[in-house]
């Protein structure tokens, strides 16, 4: 065994949020590293870190900050040396990392689609006018109201289990989850219907796991290179460049998806007013190596069409 690999006496510390889904992502990372280097699970230690986004559940995300709500404390632990790597759901990640940290490892991407969750209905089209829909996602809220302005939307915060309980309690007729989360949590009994990406374009980087490390940690860099999934990295390079060009955060309804077709990359993007009243979409196709450039170009085009003030918040959803 290589002398620089972790051991049960000096395990590699994997930082993560404490939700069941976050722990599933951390366990997948541990399992892939253990398999790649023929190490026992005891050579890894999963460290749970509570983030601001996990502690404050009674207010919409836009009122308490952006995507950093789910990463700040974890990144502080990484910088301090309390953990060696941080595992993130990439749709929660800001486009810029703090000085000294880098994000260059991605695991194979899961199903990118959203899932319509309801014990009564099989899809958005079956909802009666005025039906109550619960979601904490500004993107999903805007996309839904763009297609069905007759529906009522309430704020649904909390992890997957919390939201499913609210649904069971009759707070709303339906909600949305990511198919990736349902698949990774292995909970097929949840009544769900996958939504085609043509009907609801997903969040940028939805379904992808990213692993953050200290930039100067060559030992960890070498280990992570063994589990990096290049096609996922190529897709996210385009999507995150698109998001960066729009200065996107949890406060802006933005959707984006890059897909590979042979040697080509196809990028679709959408921006919406927060109230769903207007949506603009576009597409780029080109060489995979040009993905980041396509992302920036598509962002500039949609910003030009949308004009100043497009993302201004006009109305909020009731909290439940």
N, C-alpha and C positions, 0 to 999 in steps of 0.2 A: 504494500500500500504506500502511496506517496506520502512523504513526511509532512507536506503542507496541507493535507486534507484534515477536516474536522474529525474528532474522536468523541466517544461518550464522555471522556474526561474534560474535553475542551470543545463542546458542541458549537456548531454554527447557529447563531441566534437569528431566527426568522421573525420579523415584526409584522403584526397584522392587527386589524380591528377585531372586535370580539364577537361579531354576529356569526350565526351559524354559516352563512354564505362566505363571509370573509375567512373563517377557519377552514372551510372546504378548499378555498383557493390556496391557503398556506399549506394545507396538507398535500394538495396536488404538487405544489412546488417542491416540498420535502421529498415526496415519493419519486419525482423525476430525478432529483439530484442523487438520491440514494441509489436508484437504479443505474444512473450514468457512471457512478464511481464505486459501485458495489459496496455501499456503506450501510450499516444498520440504522434504523430509525433513531436509535439512541445517540447517533452522531449529530442530531439536530434538536434544537430547542425552539418551540413556538412560543413567542412572547406576545401576549395580548396587551394592546395599548388603547385606552379609551380616548376617542377624539371629541372635539367640540360638537361635531355633527351628530355623534351618538348620544351626547349628554342632553342636548337641547332638542326636544321633540315636539314642543308646543307652538313652534313658529315656523313659517315657511322659510326655506333655505335662503331666499333672496333678502330676508330681513336680518339675517345674522352673518352673511358673508357668502363667498363663492365656493368653488370646488375645493379650496384649501381646507375647508371645514373637516374633511375626512382624511386629510393627509398631514396637517401641520405638526401635530404631536408625534406622529410616527417618524417624520423626517427629522425632527429634533432629536429623537432617540438614535436615529441612524448617525447623525452628525456627532453626537456625543460618544458614540461607541457602545451604547447600551444594547444595540442590535447590530447585526452584520449585513442583513439585507431586509428590504421592506417589500411586501407583496401587496399589490393594489389592483382593484377593479379599474381598468383604464378609463372607463367613462367618467370616473370621479376625479381624474388627474388633471391639474392645471397644465398648460402647455409649456410652462417654464419650471425648471427645478431650481432649488436653492443652490447657491455657490457651494461647490464641493461635492455635489451629488449628481449622478447621471442615471438615466433610464434608457437602457439599450438592450434589454432582454425581454422577450415576449414568448409566452407559451402558445401552443396551437389554439386558434380562435374557436369558440363554440358557436352555436346557432345565434345569428345576429338579430333575429326577429323579435318583435314585441309579442306578448301573449295577452289576449283578452281573457279576463278571469271573471267568471260568473257562474253561480249554481243554477241560474234560471235561463240565461240567454246564450246564444251561440255566436254572437258577433254584434258589432256596433249597429248594423242595420236593423237588428231586431229590437232595439231599445225604443220605447215609446217616447213621444215628445215630453220634455220635462223630467225625464229619468235622471237620477242622481248618479254621477260617476265620481269615484275617488281616485286622486292621483297627486303625488308630490312633485311630479315632473312638469316643468313649464313647457317643455317640448311637446309632451303628450297632450297636455291641456290645450295648447295652441292648435296642434294638429287636429284634435278631436273637435274643437269649436269651429275650426275652419270648415270641417266637413258636416258637422251637426251643431249649428249654433242654437238649436232648440233645446239642447241638453243643459243640465245644471252640473257644475263641477265643484267638488269640495276637496279641501286639502287633506291628503292621506300621508302622514309621516310615520316613520318607524321601519323596522326591518320586515322581511318577508312575512314572518309569522304574525307580527303585529297587524300588518295590513290584511292578512287573510282572516284574522279574528274580527276585525272591524267589518269585513264583508259578511262574515257569518252572523254578526250581531245586527245586520240589516241597516248599517249606516249608509250604504250605497248599494246600487243594483249591480255594479261591476267595478273592477279596477284593472290595472295593467301591471304586468311584471315582465322581466326579460326572460325569453326562452332559455338563455344561457344559465340563468340562476335556477330555473326549474330543473334543467337537465343535471346541473352539477349537484343540486341538493337531492336528486333522485326522489322527487315527490310527484309521481305520475298521477296520483289520485286527485290532485287539484283540478277542478273543472276548467279547462283552458282551451283556447283556440288560437293557433299561431296566426299572426297577421302578416300578409305578404308585404315585402318591402316596398312594392309599388303603391300599397295603400297607406302605409305608415313607415316612412323612412326612419331608421333607428338613430339613436344618439351616436355621435362620433365615438369610435372605439368600443362600442357595445359588444359584449361577449369576449373581450380580450383581457388577459391577465398580464400585468407588467411587473417587473422586478427591478427595484431601485437599489443602488449601491453607492458607496463612497467612491468618488472618481479615482482616488489614488490607491485603492485597494486592489492590487494586481492579482492577489491570490483568489479573491472572490470573482474578479472579472474572468479569470481563466475557468473557474468552475461554471459560471453562468453561461459562458460561450457554448458549453456542451449541451445545454438544453434550450438554447434560443431557436425559435421557429422563424426562419427567414421570410416565408410568404406573409406571415402575420405582420412582421416588421415592415415589409414593403407596403402593405395596405395602410397601416397606421401612420406611416410617414406622410402619405397623401392626406389622410383624414385630419391628422393633427396640424398639418400646415394650413389646411382649410380653416380649422377652428382658430388657429393663431391669427390668421389674416382677418378674421371677424372679431378678434378680441373676445372670444366666447367664454362664457362662464355659466354657472347655474342660474344666472339672472337673464339669460338670453335664450330664446327658443331656436335652437339650431339643430339640424339633422345632417348626417353625412355618412356615406358608405362607399368604400373603394372595393372593387372586386377584380380579380386577376383572370385574364383570358389569354392563355398561352404566354406570349411575350408582352402583351398589352395590359394596361391598367385602365379600368373604367371608374370614374369618380362621379358620384351624384351628390348634390348638396341642396339644402333647403333652408331658408330663413323665414320666420313668421313673426307677425306682430304678437305680443303676449296675449292679446285677447282673441287671436285667431282670425281677425277680420281680413287680413291680407297675408298672402304667402308668395314667395318668389323661389323658383327652383332653377337649377342649371346642371350641366353635365360636361365632363371633359374625358377624352380618351387619348392615350398616348403610350409611349414606352414606360415600362415599370420604373426605370431609373429616373424618369422625369416626374414621378408622382408628387414630390413635394412642390415642385414648380407649378404643377397643375392645380394643386390645392390652393396655393397663393393666388393664382390667376382666377380661379373660380370665385374665391372669396372677394377679390377686387371687383369682379363683374357684378356679383349680387349686392355688394355694398353700394355700387354705383346706381343700380336699379332702385334699391330700397330708399336711398337718400338719408339725410341726417334725421336723427330722432326716431328712426324706425322701431328701435327696440324699447322705446320709452314705455314704462309700465302704466297702463291705464286703469286696470281693475284687478282686484285680487280675488282669490277663491276663499269661501268660508272655511274655517278650521273646524275639524271634528276630532 
